Amino acid sequence: MPDESRDDLARWLEGDGLPAAAAPPRPAPAEPFPADADGEYGRPLRADAARPPARPRAAGAIATGSPGLDRAIGAGGWPRGHIAELYGAEGSGKSTLALQAIAEAQAEGGVAALVDAEHGLDPAHARRLGVDLGTLLIHQPDDGDQATLIGEMLLSSGSVDLLVVDSVAALAPREEIDGFLGEMPAGLQAAMMGRTLRRWSAALRRSGAAVVLVNQLRRDPRGGWRDPSITAGGRSLRFYASLRVELAVLGRLPCPGADPRPGDPAGWGGGEPAQGGTGQDGPGDGVPPAGAGRVAGLRVRAAVTKNRLAPPGGMAVFDLLFGRGVDRLAERLDAARADGRLRTDAAGRWRWRGHDLGAGRAEVRAWFAARPEAEAELERQGEQVDGARLPERSVT
């Protein structure tokens, strides 16, 4: 061994480290979306091509947009470095909740990417939810293989904080696009998803980004005693996903001033939420009841069915307003009612710190909406209660 190498090794063993000249140069960070990807992967729909400035990678999780769901997950939101699956029936708010996560990531100064496999993004709806389309990386792939390469490129670059795929069910393999329908073998999409997740997993852990895969429900053709609802894309996603959240609609929220229906879930008057449809396959399933024009939103339940980061089984119930997303104020009011910060007097009126708030949930919400300082104080109380209830948790 040359004398110079022996001296370098001795200094390293003594704790001084190698000389600066021996350290290999760090490669320059890759662009989040290379310019030559237009012809190979389709046309990117990002509004501006300016690369955001470099910043230290944040740890922890990206908020979902629902404080209750963040608590139910136990990690504070969609965890970084992990794959999360968001699934549910049609019209349950999956895409809206995914767009709200994008808005939360952008509000924290992060970069978000959306693989719109369904080609159904509504820019006006995304803007109303707080999404900045000017900095959002949007791509609409032609097939699932393009989506795989796009996601691998974005994760390997280390330039994105959140990657959303909407949806897994729309990722069609190239063989299915180029071939004849009658010649397609079974399991093409499941095999493609297995390859996709294997290629993404290593890059995901290195990048520290969060991946949210929106998925749909299908009817299990085997029937029998099994759960008739299964998710698209095969079973590999169930194993690779560290977090799985299922959305279900509990009821519909009437517009202010509309006559409440029996069992209205937003009235704080007791009773079961009003259910839409018949619960069976047929014309009644998913069809709004009479007077649906006065519906302001949905009462949604989010159930954590798998969780590697905290105990599973968490659940959150929140209001999802049409064109506005999660009603955070109503969610904070429900939490305050549950932990006793909001109480009723002998006349049945709700009170908070000596203030008469009203006789129902709508009046209580209107009282806080007209007083932003009171709403901020209620939010601070909720954070104190959550901090005392749950220990500090870090996601790695």
C-alpha positions as CSV (number, residue, x, y, z in Angstrom):
1,M,0.0,0.0,0.0
2,P,1.4,3.5,-0.9
3,D,2.5,5.7,2.0
4,E,-0.2,8.2,1.2
5,S,-3.0,5.6,1.4
6,R,-1.6,4.3,4.7
7,D,-1.7,7.9,6.1
8,D,-5.2,8.5,4.9
9,L,-6.4,5.2,6.5
10,A,-4.7,6.0,9.8
11,R,-6.3,9.4,9.9
12,W,-9.7,7.9,9.2
13,L,-9.3,5.2,11.9
14,E,-8.3,8.0,14.4
15,G,-11.5,9.8,13.7
16,D,-10.2,12.7,11.6
17,G,-11.9,11.4,8.4
18,L,-10.5,11.4,4.9
19,P,-9.0,14.5,3.4
20,A,-11.3,16.7,1.5
21,A,-9.6,15.8,-1.8
22,A,-10.5,12.1,-1.4
23,A,-14.3,12.7,-1.0
24,P,-16.1,12.0,-4.3
25,P,-18.0,14.9,-5.8
26,R,-21.7,14.9,-5.1
27,P,-23.8,14.6,-8.3
28,A,-25.9,17.6,-9.2
29,P,-29.7,17.1,-8.4
30,A,-31.7,15.9,-11.3
31,E,-34.4,18.1,-12.9
32,P,-37.9,17.1,-11.6
33,F,-39.1,16.6,-15.2
34,P,-36.4,16.5,-17.9
35,A,-37.1,18.5,-21.1
36,D,-36.6,15.4,-23.3
37,A,-39.4,13.6,-21.6
38,D,-42.1,15.3,-23.8
39,G,-41.8,12.9,-26.7
40,E,-41.1,9.8,-24.6
41,Y,-43.7,10.0,-21.9
42,G,-46.3,12.3,-23.5
43,R,-47.0,16.0,-22.9
44,P,-46.5,17.4,-19.4
45,L,-49.2,19.8,-18.3
46,R,-47.2,21.9,-15.8
47,A,-47.9,25.6,-16.3
48,D,-44.4,26.8,-15.7
49,A,-41.0,25.1,-16.2
50,A,-39.1,27.0,-13.4
51,R,-37.5,24.6,-11.0
52,P,-38.3,25.4,-7.4
53,P,-35.3,26.4,-5.3
54,A,-33.5,23.6,-3.3
55,R,-34.6,23.2,0.3
56,P,-33.9,20.7,3.1
57,R,-36.1,17.7,3.0
58,A,-38.8,17.8,5.7
59,A,-39.6,14.8,7.9
60,G,-42.8,13.4,9.2
61,A,-46.0,13.5,7.1
62,I,-48.1,15.6,4.8
63,A,-51.5,16.7,6.2
64,T,-54.5,15.1,4.6
65,G,-56.7,18.2,4.9
66,S,-58.8,16.7,7.7
67,P,-57.4,17.1,11.2
68,G,-59.5,14.2,12.4
69,L,-58.0,11.9,9.7
70,D,-54.5,13.1,10.6
71,R,-55.2,12.0,14.2
72,A,-56.7,8.7,13.1
73,I,-53.7,7.8,11.0
74,G,-51.4,8.5,14.0
75,A,-48.6,9.9,12.0
76,G,-50.0,13.3,11.3
77,G,-51.0,12.7,7.7
78,W,-49.8,10.8,4.7
79,P,-46.4,9.5,5.8
80,R,-43.2,10.3,3.9
81,G,-41.2,7.5,2.5
82,H,-44.2,5.2,2.4
83,I,-47.0,4.2,0.0
84,A,-50.6,5.0,1.0
85,E,-53.8,3.7,-0.6
86,L,-57.0,5.8,-0.6
87,Y,-59.9,3.8,-1.8
88,G,-63.7,3.8,-1.6
89,A,-66.9,3.7,-3.5
90,E,-67.7,6.1,-6.3
91,G,-68.6,9.6,-5.2
92,S,-67.1,9.2,-1.7
93,G,-64.6,12.1,-2.1
94,K,-61.3,10.2,-2.9
95,S,-60.1,12.6,-5.6
96,T,-61.2,15.7,-3.6
97,L,-59.2,14.4,-0.5
98,A,-56.2,13.7,-2.7
99,L,-56.3,17.3,-4.1
100,Q,-56.5,18.7,-0.6
101,A,-53.4,16.8,0.3
102,I,-51.7,18.4,-2.7
103,A,-52.8,21.8,-1.5
104,E,-51.5,21.0,2.0
105,A,-48.1,20.0,0.6
106,Q,-47.9,23.2,-1.5
107,A,-48.9,25.3,1.5
108,E,-45.9,23.9,3.4
109,G,-43.6,24.9,0.5
110,G,-43.3,21.5,-1.0
111,V,-43.6,20.3,-4.6
112,A,-46.5,18.0,-5.5
113,A,-47.0,15.8,-8.6
114,L,-50.2,14.4,-10.0
115,V,-50.4,11.5,-12.4
116,D,-53.9,11.9,-13.8
117,A,-54.5,8.4,-15.2
118,E,-58.2,9.1,-15.5
119,H,-57.7,12.3,-17.5
120,G,-60.4,13.8,-15.5
121,L,-58.8,16.7,-13.6
122,D,-61.0,19.8,-13.3
123,P,-58.7,22.8,-13.0
124,A,-61.5,25.0,-11.6
125,H,-62.3,22.5,-8.8
126,A,-58.6,22.1,-8.0
127,R,-58.2,25.9,-7.6
128,R,-61.2,26.1,-5.3
129,L,-59.6,23.5,-3.1
130,G,-56.4,25.6,-2.8
131,V,-54.2,23.8,-5.4
132,D,-51.7,26.0,-7.1
133,L,-51.7,24.7,-10.7
134,G,-48.8,26.9,-11.6
135,T,-46.4,24.8,-9.5
136,L,-48.2,21.4,-9.7
137,L,-46.5,18.8,-11.9
138,I,-49.4,17.2,-13.8
139,H,-49.1,14.4,-16.2
140,Q,-51.7,12.4,-18.1
141,P,-50.1,9.1,-19.3
142,D,-51.4,7.1,-22.2
143,D,-51.0,3.8,-20.3
144,G,-49.8,2.3,-17.1
145,D,-46.3,1.6,-18.3
146,Q,-45.8,5.3,-18.9
147,A,-47.2,6.1,-15.4
148,T,-44.6,3.7,-13.9
149,L,-41.7,5.4,-15.7
150,I,-43.0,8.9,-14.8
151,G,-43.4,8.0,-11.1
152,E,-39.9,6.4,-11.0
153,M,-38.4,9.4,-12.6
154,L,-40.0,11.8,-10.2
155,L,-39.1,9.8,-7.1
156,S,-35.5,9.2,-8.2
157,S,-35.0,12.9,-8.8
158,G,-35.8,13.7,-5.2
159,S,-37.5,16.9,-6.2
160,V,-41.1,16.0,-5.2
161,D,-42.6,15.9,-1.7
162,L,-45.9,14.3,-2.7
163,L,-46.9,12.0,-5.6
164,V,-50.6,11.3,-6.2
165,V,-51.9,8.7,-8.7
166,D,-55.6,9.1,-9.6
167,S,-56.4,6.3,-10.1
168,V,-54.9,2.8,-10.0
169,A,-57.9,1.4,-11.7
170,A,-57.3,3.6,-14.8
171,L,-53.7,2.3,-15.2
172,A,-54.1,0.1,-18.3
173,P,-51.1,-2.0,-19.4
174,R,-49.6,-1.3,-22.8
175,E,-50.5,-4.8,-23.9
176,E,-54.1,-4.1,-23.2
177,I,-54.0,-0.8,-25.2
178,D,-52.2,-2.3,-28.2
179,G,-53.9,-5.7,-28.3
180,F,-57.4,-7.0,-29.0
181,L,-59.9,-7.2,-26.1
182,G,-60.7,-10.8,-26.7
183,E,-57.0,-11.8,-26.5
184,M,-56.1,-10.2,-23.2
185,P,-54.9,-12.7,-20.6
186,A,-56.1,-12.4,-17.0
187,G,-54.0,-10.6,-14.5
188,L,-52.2,-8.1,-16.8
189,Q,-52.9,-5.1,-14.6
190,A,-52.0,-7.0,-11.4
191,A,-48.7,-8.0,-12.9
192,M,-48.0,-4.4,-14.0
193,M,-48.8,-3.0,-10.5
194,G,-46.4,-5.6,-9.0
195,R,-43.6,-4.4,-11.3
196,T,-44.4,-0.7,-10.6
197,L,-44.3,-1.0,-6.9
198,R,-41.1,-3.0,-6.9
199,R,-39.4,-0.2,-9.0
200,W,-40.9,2.6,-6.9
201,S,-40.2,1.2,-3.4
202,A,-36.4,1.8,-3.3
203,A,-36.5,5.2,-4.9
204,L,-39.3,6.2,-2.5
205,R,-37.3,5.5,0.6
206,R,-34.4,7.5,-0.7
207,S,-36.5,10.5,-1.8
208,G,-38.5,10.8,1.4
209,A,-41.6,11.7,-0.6
210,A,-45.2,10.5,0.2
211,V,-47.1,8.5,-2.4
212,V,-50.9,8.4,-2.4
213,L,-52.5,5.9,-4.7
214,V,-56.3,6.5,-5.3
215,N,-58.1,3.3,-6.0
216,Q,-61.6,2.1,-6.8
217,L,-63.7,-0.8,-5.5
218,R,-64.8,-3.7,-7.6
219,R,-67.2,-6.6,-7.1
220,D,-65.4,-9.8,-6.2
221,P,-66.6,-12.4,-8.8
222,R,-65.9,-15.3,-6.5
223,G,-68.7,-14.3,-4.1
224,G,-69.4,-16.6,-1.2
225,W,-68.6,-15.5,2.3
226,R,-65.9,-13.1,1.2
227,D,-66.2,-9.4,1.2
228,P,-67.9,-8.6,-2.1
229,S,-65.8,-5.4,-2.6
230,I,-62.2,-5.6,-3.6
231,T,-59.8,-3.0,-4.9
232,A,-58.5,-2.8,-8.4
233,G,-54.9,-3.6,-9.4
234,G,-54.4,-7.0,-7.7
235,R,-53.2,-7.9,-4.2
236,S,-49.6,-6.5,-4.5
237,L,-50.7,-3.0,-3.5
238,R,-52.2,-4.3,-0.3
239,F,-48.8,-5.6,0.7
240,Y,-46.7,-2.7,-0.4
241,A,-49.0,0.0,1.1
242,S,-48.0,1.0,4.6
243,L,-51.3,2.8,5.0
244,R,-54.8,2.0,3.6
245,V,-57.7,4.4,4.2
246,E,-61.3,3.6,3.1
247,L,-63.8,6.3,2.5
248,A,-67.6,5.7,2.9
249,V,-70.5,8.1,2.6
250,L,-72.7,8.2,5.7
251,G,-75.2,10.8,4.6
252,R,-75.9,14.0,2.8
253,L,-75.7,17.5,4.2
254,P,-78.6,19.9,3.4
255,C,-77.9,23.4,2.4
256,P,-78.5,26.1,5.1
257,G,-82.2,26.9,5.3
258,A,-83.3,23.6,3.8
259,D,-85.7,21.4,5.8
260,P,-83.7,18.8,7.7
261,R,-84.4,15.2,6.8
262,P,-85.0,12.6,9.5
263,G,-81.7,11.4,10.8
264,D,-79.8,14.4,9.4
265,P,-76.1,13.7,10.3
266,A,-75.3,17.4,10.6
267,G,-77.9,18.5,13.1
268,W,-76.5,17.2,16.5
269,G,-80.0,16.1,17.2
270,G,-79.4,12.4,17.4
271,G,-80.5,9.6,15.1
272,E,-78.6,7.8,12.4
273,P,-77.3,9.5,9.3
274,A,-79.5,9.5,6.3
275,Q,-78.4,6.9,3.9
276,G,-78.6,7.3,0.1
277,G,-79.5,4.5,-2.2
278,T,-80.7,1.0,-1.5
279,G,-77.3,-0.5,-0.6
280,Q,-77.8,-3.1,-3.4
281,D,-77.0,-3.1,-7.1
282,G,-79.8,-1.5,-9.0
283,P,-81.3,1.9,-9.9
284,G,-81.5,3.1,-6.3
285,D,-77.8,2.6,-5.5
286,G,-76.0,5.9,-5.7
287,V,-79.0,7.9,-6.9
288,P,-79.7,11.1,-4.9
289,P,-83.0,11.2,-3.1
290,A,-85.7,13.8,-3.8
291,G,-84.6,17.4,-3.2
292,A,-80.9,16.6,-3.9
293,G,-80.5,20.1,-5.4
294,R,-80.4,21.4,-1.8
295,V,-77.5,19.1,-0.8
296,A,-74.4,21.0,0.3
297,G,-72.0,18.1,0.8
298,L,-71.5,14.6,2.2
299,R,-70.9,13.2,5.6
300,V,-67.9,10.9,5.1
301,R,-66.3,8.3,7.3
302,A,-62.6,7.5,6.8
303,A,-61.5,4.2,8.2
304,V,-57.8,3.2,8.6
305,T,-57.8,-0.5,7.5
306,K,-54.0,-1.0,7.5
307,N,-51.4,1.0,9.3
308,R,-47.7,0.1,9.8
309,L,-46.9,3.4,11.5
310,A,-49.5,3.4,14.4
311,P,-52.1,1.0,15.7
312,P,-54.7,0.4,12.9
313,G,-58.4,0.8,13.3
314,G,-58.5,4.6,13.6
315,M,-61.6,6.3,12.2
316,A,-62.6,9.9,11.4
317,V,-65.9,11.4,10.4
318,F,-66.0,14.8,8.6
319,D,-68.1,16.9,6.3
320,L,-67.0,17.1,2.7
321,L,-68.6,20.2,1.1
322,F,-69.1,20.4,-2.6
323,G,-66.6,22.8,-4.2
324,R,-64.9,23.5,-0.9
325,G,-63.5,20.3,0.4
326,V,-63.2,19.3,4.1
327,D,-65.1,21.6,6.5
328,R,-62.4,22.0,9.1
329,L,-64.5,24.3,11.3
330,A,-67.3,21.7,11.5
331,E,-64.7,19.0,12.3
332,R,-63.2,21.1,15.1
333,L,-66.8,21.6,16.5
334,D,-67.4,17.9,16.5
335,A,-64.2,17.3,18.3
336,A,-65.0,20.0,20.9
337,R,-68.4,18.4,21.4
338,A,-66.9,15.0,21.8
339,D,-64.3,16.0,24.5
340,G,-66.8,18.2,26.4
341,R,-65.5,21.7,25.5
342,L,-68.9,22.5,24.0
343,R,-71.8,21.8,26.5
344,T,-75.6,22.3,26.5
345,D,-77.6,24.1,29.1
346,A,-81.0,23.2,30.6
347,A,-82.7,24.8,27.6
348,G,-80.7,22.7,25.1
349,R,-78.6,25.5,23.8
350,W,-74.9,25.1,23.2
351,R,-72.4,27.1,25.3
352,W,-68.7,27.7,25.2
353,R,-66.9,29.8,27.8
354,G,-70.1,31.5,28.8
355,H,-71.2,32.4,25.2
356,D,-74.6,31.3,23.9
357,L,-73.8,29.6,20.6
358,G,-77.2,28.5,19.4
359,A,-79.6,25.6,19.4
360,G,-78.1,23.4,16.7
361,R,-74.9,22.6,14.9
362,A,-75.6,25.0,12.1
363,E,-76.1,27.9,14.5
364,V,-72.9,27.0,16.4
365,R,-70.9,26.9,13.2
366,A,-72.3,30.2,12.1
367,W,-71.4,31.8,15.4
368,F,-67.8,30.7,15.2
369,A,-67.6,31.5,11.4
370,A,-68.5,35.1,12.2
371,R,-65.8,35.3,14.9
372,P,-62.4,34.2,13.6
373,E,-60.6,34.9,16.9
374,A,-63.0,32.5,18.7
375,E,-62.4,29.9,16.0
376,A,-58.6,30.3,16.3
377,E,-58.9,29.9,20.1
378,L,-61.0,26.7,19.6
379,E,-58.4,25.4,17.3
380,R,-55.6,26.0,19.9
381,Q,-57.6,24.2,22.5
382,G,-58.0,21.3,20.2
383,E,-54.3,21.1,19.6
384,Q,-53.6,21.2,23.3
385,V,-56.1,18.4,23.9
386,D,-54.5,16.3,21.1
387,G,-51.0,16.9,22.4
388,A,-52.0,15.7,25.9
389,R,-53.8,12.7,24.4
390,L,-51.2,11.4,21.9
391,P,-47.4,11.2,22.4
392,E,-45.0,12.8,19.9
393,R,-44.4,10.5,17.0
394,S,-41.8,10.6,14.2
395,V,-42.1,8.9,10.9
396,T,-39.0,7.3,9.4
